[in-house]
Amino acid sequence: MFKPSLPVETSRLVLRPFTLDDLTELHSFYSRPDVARFLYWEPRDLDQVRTVLADKAAVTELTDEGQVLCLAVTLRETGELIGEVLLFWRSREHRQGEIGYVFHPGHHGRGYASEAAREVLRLGFEGLGLHRIVARCDGRNTASTKVMERLGMRREAHFVENEIVKGEWTDEIVYAMLRRDF
Ligand SMILES: CC(C)(COP(=O)(O)OP(=O)(O)OC[C@H]1O[C@@H](n2cnc3c(N)ncnc32)[C@H](O)[C@@H]1OP(=O)(O)O)[C@@H](O)C(=O)NCCC(=O)NCCS
């Protein structure tokens, strides 16, 4: 079991559990087509965001593989919710995990996603004791691959048209990092 000590603070950010009060701010970017463009889901309306937010807020610890910890990323100075980071526990036996990140476009281009994702790697390696953490994205999502490279992750795979997403054949890129390289 892994119950992280929250919040996690960086120089500019605070990573904390979601609460139901985050509905409006989460909807402000979950509803945007440009945000959902390379994700598996479509832009979400308020009711859909309410449902996923309840799931996010309910998980503040990881007790078994298959679970995901989702943290709200807020600005230290203002408390504004600017994005989210995710830690998936993929395999207990093989000590494998995965990270993810989604940020409001109004806060792109400032290094916030990389700053927050680095802390999620830390939680995965130092907290959960993972051996290897991956990150995956659509082959066209260069903003996301740049984050993975900024984190020092290794590009391990480029699968060509391995899945159909939103009605079109889509490439998938996989980056990974081992604990000893963190
Ligand atoms: C993927 C995503 C999180 C990347 O966000 P981002 O803001 O580009 O990433 P970072 O926080 O690492 O910021 C890096 C940029 O900030 C710039 N920057 C400015 N100040 C910086 C600082 N203090 N530190 C680091 N970078 C800084 C960098 O130069 C870089 O710019 P560049 O992309 O033009 O080279 C964002 O595009 C997103 O939310 N997309 C929609 C959801 C999505 O696709 N998620 C990924 C699914 S796999």
The ligand as a Gaussian input file, in Angstrom:
#p B3LYP/6-31G(d) Opt

LIG

0 1
 C        1.397000      17.761000     -22.779000
 C        1.331000      19.080000     -22.035000
 C        1.057000      18.843000     -20.568000
 C        2.687000      19.802000     -22.189000
 O        2.608000      21.072000     -21.570000
 P        3.801000      22.130000     -21.740000
 O        3.402000      23.348000     -21.042000
 O        4.184000      22.231000     -23.189000
 O        5.006000      21.399000     -21.024000
 P        6.016000      21.969000     -19.918000
 O        5.295000      22.314000     -18.674000
 O        7.099000      20.983000     -19.796000
 O        6.529000      23.307000     -20.540000
 C        7.562000      23.262000     -21.475000
 C        7.626000      24.543000     -22.262000
 O        7.694000      25.635000     -21.352000
 C        8.876000      26.400000     -21.625000
 N        9.310000      26.967000     -20.334000
 C        9.120000      28.251000     -19.960000
 N        9.570000      28.426000     -18.714000
 C       10.054000      27.242000     -18.283000
 C       10.657000      26.809000     -17.078000
 N       10.822000      27.638000     -16.038000
 N       11.014000      25.511000     -16.964000
 C       10.847000      24.650000     -17.977000
 N       10.274000      25.016000     -19.175000
 C        9.892000      26.303000     -19.314000
 C        9.810000      25.428000     -22.273000
 O       10.784000      26.080000     -23.047000
 C        8.864000      24.627000     -23.127000
 O        8.523000      25.324000     -24.279000
 P        8.524000      24.616000     -25.727000
 O        7.503000      23.502000     -25.660000
 O        8.134000      25.695000     -26.649000
 O        9.883000      24.056000     -25.918000
 C        0.211000      19.988000     -22.628000
 O        0.470000      20.191000     -23.986000
 C       -1.196000      19.411000     -22.448000
 O       -1.775000      19.460000     -21.375000
 N       -1.769000      18.895000     -23.553000
 C       -3.134000      18.363000     -23.532000
 C       -3.249000      17.059000     -22.776000
 C       -2.255000      16.025000     -23.260000
 O       -2.109000      15.795000     -24.460000
 N       -1.579000      15.393000     -22.290000
 C       -0.566000      14.390000     -22.583000
 C       -1.184000      13.089000     -22.843000
 S        0.027000      11.851000     -23.257000

